[in-house]
Amino acid sequence: MSNTTNVKRAAVLALMDQLRKDVTEKTLTPQEELAILEKLKVHGRTVSGSDAIYSQEGITFLAEVAFRPNNPDSSREALRCLANALYLERQTVQYFIEGGWVEKACEAYKSENVDDEFLLGRILFFSTTFAKDDHLLNKWIDEHDLVKNNLAAITRHATAYVAAASSTTAQAVPMMQSMALQDTLKLLYTLTTKIPDDSTVLLPIIPQLLTLLSALPIQSPPLQAPTHHIIDALSNLPPLTPESQNFYFPPSDPTIHISAILKILDRAAVPPTSATTSRSTTVDDFDNHALSLLKLLIEVYPSAPEPVKKLMHETLLPSEKERTSPLGSQSSTTLPGRLLRLAGSPTTTNTRLILQTLFFEISDSDPVKLIKNVGYGHASGYLMMRGIPIPPEALEEVAESDSGRSGRRINPITGQYLEDELRDIEASGVQGLEGMTDEEKEREAEKLFVLFERLNRTGVINVENPVRTAMQEGRFEEIKSDDEDSDDDNGVGKGKGKGKA
């Protein structure tokens, strides 16, 4: 063990002894006591050599100082020491719980001071998250107002952010208030994961969270704290009951909250610029933080009223105008196009599957609708992975109408209008059948035959090979080379098959 660690251990022990001695002798002024606690806070930022802080006796003594009345500065500094300890060493959480200090923290959490809220919210987050046994949670909620005080704190923040948003002077919320909100929201998220789904105790928090989310300015990147903390909590409080549905879809304006969530998604969904592009900061932010947002949208859709479903369709599914190009192409800048690229990107390891699930959900969990909405190329992998049969009719060309014009047909693989696909082929300079020699047509037919045979053998689809069908129906004829023509005059030689033009 290094001499530096021993020196630190002795210094920490001496500081703790000074505080303990002052309990009975009262020799320290409030300023001297605060200075000692500040030194202990610095020492306690690392566990090594801080034994006197991280022991059960040390946690108990710091908690006594933290919850002692009449000296708020020293109490907050002791809370900072405790917050560091509970974060760095999980065993200290058990010491704190066993000493009955969580109950004290729950009651003190009603303070409207943002410094108190920040520290107590953090300590309660560690206590509820890292507790080995959750049996005390009901006691903290029922007897010590844990949820009630959390709701009160979130309501205060919602009021402040609404006032800031409506201010004509671009009033900013203080940084300390924002930090307090983040720890209050992290505590709420833990509560949403541990309180049973059928409990109604958290329902009053939903409208405050939705109000707060609408009042927050969209940041850059959009899913940073506190926005993603709000969405994390909401994702565990979906609209499953009539009461919660009224919160999410207020009768006076049922789309107001979902519209705000979709705007955040629109700003956050920035895909790689090409299939070979490595992960970028924006893609990382989306992949790390968008999971809860996408989960929330999936859970909102089934119970949403018709105006909300219509909004989600119009916002998340490709429009008819987008079918002039393959759906999800690099040229698309719309939200559906960007989401399709993210859903097919190898870089979105966390969100790729849930994005595909979102498209399936808003297609009413119907594989035919999914293929019509996004194209077989984007839908097939998801359907196969889920073991969902692909109906044969989904692979046929689908007649679609566009702006009142009926009969426009689409390529079911890419989702692009066939007429626009042919236009793109011609513009690219790729030769059509008319410009091919007979031998080139034959080679292309052979390639097509082999590709369909391989595809059928994979079991992905089971469709009739169109080249085989053409052969069986007699739509192929013999072709001859110049040499064969001369041989044929003598009745010798056979030609090769050629597709009729």
N, C-alpha and C positions, 0 to 999 in steps of 0.2 A: 504494500500500500504506500502511495507516494506521501512525501512529507507535506506537500501542498494540501492534500485531502485531510491530513491530520490537523493541520493548522486551521483549515476551514471548520472542521468538526468542533474544535475547541472554541472557535469564535462564535459559532451558532449556539453552542451550549451555554456560553457565558451570557449571550444576549437573552436567551430564554430564561436563565436564572435571574437576571436583572428584572425582567417583567414579573416573574413569580414573586420575587422578594417585595416588589412594590405593591402587591396585592394586600399585604399585611402592614407594611411600613409606610406606604404612601410617600416615598421620597422623591419620585419623579414628577416633573411638571408634565402637563399634557403634550407640550412640544417635544420634550425628551422621550416620552413614551412613543410618540409618533415617529421620531427619528429612529428608534430601535426597531420598530415594526417595518420601516422602510428598508433598513439593512437586512432584516430577516427575509423580506420579499425578494431582494436581489439574490441572497444566498439560496433561497428556496427554488430558484428557477432551474436548478439542477439537483437531482436526488443525491448524487454522490457527496458525502460529507455533511449532509443536512439531516442526520439521524434524529436530532432533537425536534425537528419540525415534523418529520414523516412518521414518527412513532405514535402509538395510540394516545399516549400522554400528551404529546405535542399537539395533535389535532384537537384533543379535548380542551387544552388550555387556550389555543387560538380561537376556538369556537366560543369559549366563555368571554373572551375579549370582544369578539365580533358582535355578539348579541347582548352586550352590556349597554345599558341606556346612558344617555347624557354625554357621550363623547363620540359624535358621529365620525370625525376624521380618523381616530384610532380604530373604530369599528370597521370602517371601509378598508383601511389598510390591512387589518386582520382578515377580512373577507378576501382580499387579493391574495394573501398568503395561502388561504384555504383553497381558493380557486386553482392556483398553480399546483398545489399538492394533489387535489382530486383529479386533475387532468394527467399529471405525470405518473402517479402511482395508484393503481386501482385498489390496493388494499386500504388506502386511506378513505375511500368511499365507504367501505364497510365500517371503519372506525366512526365515521361521521354519522352513519345510519344507526349503528348500535348505541351511540350516545344520545339518541333522540334529538339530534340537531336539525334533521330535515323538517321536523314539525315546527321548530323555531324559524327556520328559513321560509317555510310556507307562509307563516303569519307575517313575517317582516316584508314579504314580497308585495304586500298591499301598498307599500310606500310609492308615492307618485314621483319621487326623486329619480331621475334617469340613471344616476350613478349607482344607486341602490338596486334599481331594476336590472341593470347590466350585470352586476356582481351576483345578485341573488338568482337571477335567471340562469346564469352560467352554472352556479353551484347546484341548482335544482336540476338542470339538464344533466350534469354529470351524475348526480345522485339517482335520478330515475333511469338513466341509460345504462349505467354500469352496476346497478344493484344486482346482487346474486339472486335475490328473491323478491318477486313483485307483490307479495301478499300485503305489504304495507301501503300500496298505492291507493287502495280504496279508503284507507284511514286518512291519508294525506288529502284526498279529495273531499271526503264527507265531513271530516272533523276539523280540517285545517285550511279549507278554502283554496286548495291548489289551483283547480280549474277556474274557480270564480275570480281569483286574483289574476290569473293569466288572461282571462277574457277582459278584465278591467284594463289591463295594460295595453292589450291590442286595440281596444276601443279608444283609448287615449291617443294612440298612434294614428288610428284611422282618422280621428277628428283633426289632428295636427296636419296630416298630409292632405286632407280635403281642403283645409284652410289655405295651405301653401299652394295647392293647385289652382284655387280660385282667386288667389291674390293677384292684383294687377302689377305688383312690384317684383314679381318673380322671387318671392320669398323662399329661401332655402331652409330645410329642416336641419338643425344642428347635428354635427357629426356624432356627438355622444348619444343623441336620441336614436340615430340610425343604428349605432352599435348595440344599444339596449334592445331595440326592436329585433335585431338579428338573433340575439340569445333568447329572447322571449319566444320567437318563432321556432327556434331549434328545440326548445322545451316542449312547445305545442306539438311538434312533429313526433317526438317520443311518446307523448300522451296519446296521439292518434294511433300509434302502432300497438299500444298496450291496453287501451280501453276497448272492451268488446264492441263489435260492429253494431250490435242491437241496443247499445246504450244511447240515451238521448242527451247525456250531460254536455257533449261538445256541440250540439246543434246550434246554440245561440252564437257560436264563434263564426259560423259560416258567413252570415251577411257582413260581418265586420271584415273578414278576410277579403271578400269580394269587393267591398267598398275600398279597402286599402289598395288592392291590386289595380283597380281602375284609377285611383288617385295618384299612384306612383308614376313619375315620368319614365318612359321607356329608356333604359340605359344602353350603353355600348361597352361591352356586349350585353344583349338584352336579358340574358338569363343569370346574371350575377346576383349576389345577395343585395337586398332582401327579397327580390322578386322570386328567385327559385325556391326560397324557404317557404313563401306563401303558397306557391303551387305544390310543393312537396306535401304540405299539410292538407290542402284541398284535395289532393289525389287520394288521400285516405278518408275523405268525407264526401263521397259521391252522392248525387241526388237520388237516393234509393227510397225515400219516404215522401209523402205529399208535402210535409212541412219543408224538407230540404229542397224539394223541387220548386216550391214557391220562392225560396231564397235564390236559387240559381236562375230561375226563369220568372222574374216578377211579372205579374199580369199586366202591369202598365207598360212594360217594355221588355218582353221576354228575351230579346237578343242582346241586351246591353252588356251583360257580363261575359258571355261567350264571345262577343265581338272583341272585347278587350283582350281576351286570351288569344284569339286568332291573330290579332295585331302583333302580339309579342312573338308568336310562332313565325309570322311573316318576316319579322326583323331578324329572327334567330337562324332561320333556315338558309344558311349560306353554304352551298355544296362545293366540293372540289371543282376546279375549272376543267379538268379532264380526267379520264380514267387512270392516268398515270401519275396524277398529282399526289404528292405526299400529304400527310396530315398537316393542316394549318391550324392557327390559333382559333379561327372562327369555327372550323369543323370540330375541333376538340371541345370547345365550349358547348356546342350543340350536342355532341355525343355524350358529354359528361353530365349535362344538366337538363336535357329535353325529355328524359325518360318519364318524369312525373307529369309533365305537360301533356305528352301524347297519351299517357295512361288516363289522365283526367278526361280528355276529349273522347276516348273510347268508352268511358263509363258514363259520360254525359249523353251520348247519342241515343241509346235505347229509350230513355225516358223523356227525351226532349220534345217539346211541342213542335208542330209543323213549321212555324217560322224559323225556329232554331235549326231544324234539320235542313230546311231550304238554304239557310245561310251557310251551313257547313258544306253542303253539296256545292254551292256556287264558289265557295272559297277554296275548298280542298280538292275538288275533282276537276280534271282538265275540261275546258270549255270546247265548244265546237270550233272556235277560231283556232285553237291550238292544234287541230287535226290537219292543218296544212303541212305540218312536219311530224316526224315520228314523236310520239309522246315521251317527254322526259329528255329530249335531245339537248345537246350542249347550247343550242341557240335559244332555248326557252328561258325566259327570265321570270315567268309567273311562279307563284307559290306552288301550285301542283307540279309544275315542271321541276322545280328545285327539290321538292320532296321526293319525287320519283328518282332523281339522281342520287339523293342521299340514301334512299331505300335500296338502291342497287350498288352503292359504293362499298368497296372492301375496307374503307377507312372507318365506317360507322359501325364499329363492332357492338356497341351497346344499344343503339337505337334502330338498326336496320330491320330487325324482326318486328318491333312494335310499330314502326312506320307502315310496314306491310299489313299488319293487323288492323291499323287504323283505316287503311283503304278498304279492307275487307268488311269492316264493321259499317262504314258509311255506304257500302254497297249492299247493305241489308243482309250481310253474311250469305250472299248468293254468288256462287262462283261464276255464273253466266254474266251477272251484272258487273262483277269485278273485272272480268276480261273485257267486257264492252267499255268499262270506264277507263281502264289503264292499259289495255292491250295484253295479249297472251304472253308476250315476252316479259312483262313486269309481273304477271300474276302466276305463271306456271310454277316457278320454284316454290313459292309460298304454299300454293295448293297442294303440291306433291309432298312437301315437308309435313303439312298438317294431315295428309292422308285423305284429302277431299277429292272425290272423283271429278274429273273434268268432263262435262257433258259434251257429246259430239257436236251438238249444234253451236257450241261456243267457238268452235274452230272454223265455222263457216263465215263467209263474208256477211256482214250485217248491214242492212239498209238503214241509213240514217237520214234525217232531214236537217237542213241547215238554212235558217232564215227563211223558212217557208218553202224551200226547194226540196222536193222529195226525190228519193231514189239515189242519193249520193252514197256510194259504197265505200267501206273502209277495209283496210288490211287488218285482220283481227290480231296479227302478231305485233305490229307496231302501233296500231291505233290511228294511222295516218289515212286520209282519204286516198283512194286508189288513183284518182286523176292527178292529185298532187304528187303522189309517189312517181307516176310515169313522167310527170313534168321534171322532177328532180333527176330522174335517170337520164332523160334526154339532155338536160342542162349539164350533167356531169360528163357527157361525151361517151358514156358506155354504149356500145353497139347493141341495137335491138335485133330481133330475129331477121328483120328485113335486110340488114347489112351483113348477115353471116353467110358463109359458103355452106354447102351441104355437109362437108366434113366437120365444120365448126358446130353446126346444129347437132350432128350426131354425137360429138364429144360432150356437148352440154347436156344432151338427153341422157347419156351414160352417167355423167356426174350426178344428175338429178335422181336417176334410178338408184344409184348406190347410196346417196344421202337418205332417201326415204326408207330404204331397206335397213340402214343402220339405225335410224330413228325408231322404226317399229320394233327392232330387236331390243332397244333399251327399255321398252315398256312405258316410256314417257307418254306416248300417244299410240293409238291403234287405228290408222286410217289407211285407206286403199292407196297404193302407190299409183300416182296418176300416169306414170310412164308405162307401168304394166297394164293399166286399164286401156290406154291408147293402143298398145300392141294387141290386146285381146279383141278390141273393137275394130281392128283393121285400119287404124288411122296412121299406120306406118307403111311405107312403100320401099321397094328396092331401089338403091342408087348404084350407079356403076361408074368406075373410073374410065378414062379414055381407053386404056389398054383393055379393060373388060368389055368395052363396047365392041372393039375389034374382035375379041375372042368370042363374044356372044353371037357375032355374025356366023361363026363356025359351030355355034351351039355348045360352046364350052364356057364354064365359069359361072359363078353366082355373085350377085352384088351384095351390098350391105344395106341395113335398114336406114331409112331416112324419114323424119317426121314431115308430114305435109305442111306446106306453108299456109 
